[in-house]
Each structure stands twice: as C-alpha cells, then as structure tokens.
Amino acid sequence: MAALCELISAGLIVSQEDREFYLQKSQIASSTEHYVQYLYSQWKKKWYYIYTCDVQDGDNLPKVTQFSLVLVTKDFNPEKYEMLSKILTKRYRKSGNPSYMLESYLSVITRGTCSAEENGKFFVRDFERNKALGNCHLKDIIESLGVETIILYTALLLKKRIVVYYPQNQISSLLNCVRSLPSLVWHRQNWEIAYPFLELNQAELDELKLNSCYVAGFCDASVEGRSDLYDVFLNVTTAQISIAPSAKESLAMGKLHKDIAMFIVKCADNEDLSEQQIVKEIEQKTSELLNNLKSLCETSEDGKKYLTLESLNQRKMAPATENFLFSLAACEGLVKL
C-alpha cells in the first residue's frame, strides 16, 4: 500500500489533474522497484519537489509501505525543499498523522522557520536564492564536452531550445545537468527556462511548447527523434551534441566562438577554480562580449542605443559572426523592433 501526501501552499486546492500528475511522477503507483527519492521540475509554471520514502520498522505507519510528499512552490531552490521534505516526512513517519506535516509547513510559510526536532531548527533564511542558482556542476559538463560546450553556450545566449537526455537510471544526474546549464548565461538569472525532468506525454509537451526557450531533461531515448522539440540535443552519456537542421544556420560558428570555447575549456581545466568561480569567469567573458556589442550600437531618436545590420555590415565581419551578434543583440533588447 502506498500513500500520497500533498502539502500545497496554504489555501490551494489540488485538482484531480494535478493529483494524477504528481502521483504518476512519484512512481509509487507503478510496479517499478527502483525510484528516485528526490525529484523536482516544473509543471504549470510552478516548481514541484517530490520526496519519496520507504516506511521503516518502528515508524507509526502500520498500513503504509511507501509514501511521497509533494511540495509545490513558486521558487527554485532544490536544497531548501529537500531539507524541508526530510523534516516533514520524518514527522509523518513518527506520528502517523499528516496534519503534523501541515503544521510545520505552515510555520515555515508564516514564520520562515520550523522545528527540526533533534537537528535544531529549519530557517528559510539559510537557503538564499543565489546560493541555489550557483549550486551547479558545470566543470564535469565542460570536461565531458570540451570545446563543443560552446554550442550550449551559444544556444542559451540566443534563447534556443535545448533537450538533454540521460537514461532512466540516471535521473539524479539529469537533474544536476539541467539545473546547471542556465548558469552559462548567469547575467540573466533565469531558471524558469529549466525543466529538469519531463516525459513524452501530451500534457507536458503542450506546456513545454508554450515556451520559445528552455532546457528540458528527458529519460526517454526516443526524444532524440523529436527534432520539433529542440534546436540542440545533448546526450551526456555519449558526450554528443546534435543541432536540428532548422537551427544550423543560426548556430553557425566563427572565430569568436572558437576563442570563447577555448576560454571555457581553460576555466574548467583550472583545478584552482571552484564551480562558482568558473561561473563567474564565464559571466565576465559574457560581459565583455555584451559590452563590445553595445559599443557597436547607435543612439536612436528616443535616446536608446540599438544595433542595426547596417552598422554590422560596415565592420566587414564573417557572416557567421555577424549573424550571431545581431541575433544576440535582439535577445538582449538591443534591436529596435
């Protein structure tokens, strides 16, 4: 027997559609013996965090063998909600009463803290947003892909669609990879583009297609054949990157890309740099790129600076570089529409 406990933000009623969705994601309704204890992604523009537990001897749950706790929030902070989930599920296992979990959860919502029993107290203030965003694993990704990392960097700069594939038994690695990629464009601070774990069902694909830019993770190998879903496809297990035919022109590479690619690889090879320092180095490189781009802009009648194709043509750049810079300017709001 399995129990699904939902603790959605106060006052929010769980729809039948959402209930079925979270039940399916938790895997406790399936016959699989293997499950991911902690899973997170986006659904309907909200983040969900699912923590699944096996009931142990001594727990006050005589008729339950396994249960999942689902937290639905507006913010991305996996570490915060994993810790909170551990506290809440422990209270449920000890008491056998889900209302105890709700009591602690509401304490966090209203006071920013709750008791962690023998581990002291849980404080929301200990889990800053930037710390969550900066908890990435870029070094491993860059070391695996080498100079081809520039394809991901360029795709993110140009707000393209990226699909990442890992096999089913490596979901945790998939989550780490997808959450890490937005840090390549740290200046945007946008993790709403990340969908760490999706499945090839119509409901999730319909939601995904509402976005023009994303990094989406899948564990179904057949997603590689769905070129309608991506501009860039990353198979991390084979360290291979594929570009969809429709995106090849916009992702054409030039000398500028080669220079940045070598810089990124050099950062990852530097054993003295931490993950956060690598992010900072790449951010500074991006800042240089954007400052150079802004220097090519012209001041318009409204006093704002915009880049035009004419001004780029005068620079006699290689076609790939010119196309990239103009597309980047458009993504950064430097092209007058």
SULKA-V242608 format. One record per residue. PHI is phi in whole degrees, -180 to 180 (* if undefined). Layout:
PHI
PHI
//
This chain:
*
-131
-124
-112
-109
-105
-125
-93
-49
-49
90
-94
-88
-83
-75
-63
-62
-67
-58
-65
-63
-69
-63
-66
-67
-70
72
-76
-91
-95
-91
-65
-87
-109
-144
-93
-65
-130
-136
-149
-171
-115
-152
56
64
-128
-87
-121
-129
-118
-118
-111
-128
-89
-76
-102
-60
99
-74
-89
-137
-63
-106
-120
-106
-159
-150
-126
-104
-117
-113
-115
-138
-95
-114
-95
-163
-57
-67
-62
-80
-69
-63
-63
-63
-62
-67
-67
-67
-66
-65
-68
-64
-77
-97
75
-123
-65
-66
-68
-67
-62
-60
-68
-64
-65
-64
-68
-65
-91
-117
78
-158
-156
-75
-107
55
-69
-96
86
-127
-98
-121
-60
-64
-78
-122
-71
-61
-63
-67
-67
-66
-81
-82
-123
-132
-68
-55
-63
-64
-66
-64
-75
-93
64
-65
-69
-57
-60
-66
-67
-60
-66
-61
-69
-60
-91
56
-93
-102
-117
-115
-114
-118
-134
-67
-57
-82
-128
-61
-61
-67
-62
-59
-64
-68
-64
-69
-82
-61
-60
-71
-66
-120
-56
-63
-89
50
-120
-99
-71
-80
-89
-125
-58
-146
-128
-122
-83
-111
-62
-62
-71
-68
-62
-68
-60
-71
-73
-104
-91
-143
-166
-122
-120
-102
-136
-116
-106
-61
-69
-63
-61
-80
-97
-67
-73
-96
-146
-99
-131
-116
-117
-105
-70
-66
-105
56
-118
-121
-119
-110
-63
-52
-69
-109
-63
-67
-72
-108
-64
-105
-132
-61
-57
-65
-61
-63
-68
-60
-65
-65
-62
-64
-62
-62
-67
-77
-79
-67
-82
-95
-80
-58
-66
-70
-63
-59
-64
-63
-67
-61
-65
-64
-64
-62
-61
-61
-70
-65
-64
-65
-65
-69
-90
-78
-116
-81
-92
-63
-85
87
-95
-96
-134
-101
-121
-63
-62
-67
-70
-60
-67
-82
55
-83
-64
-53
-64
-68
-62
-65
-63
-65
-69
-65
-65
-60
-63
-68
-96
75
-104
-118
-78
-92
//
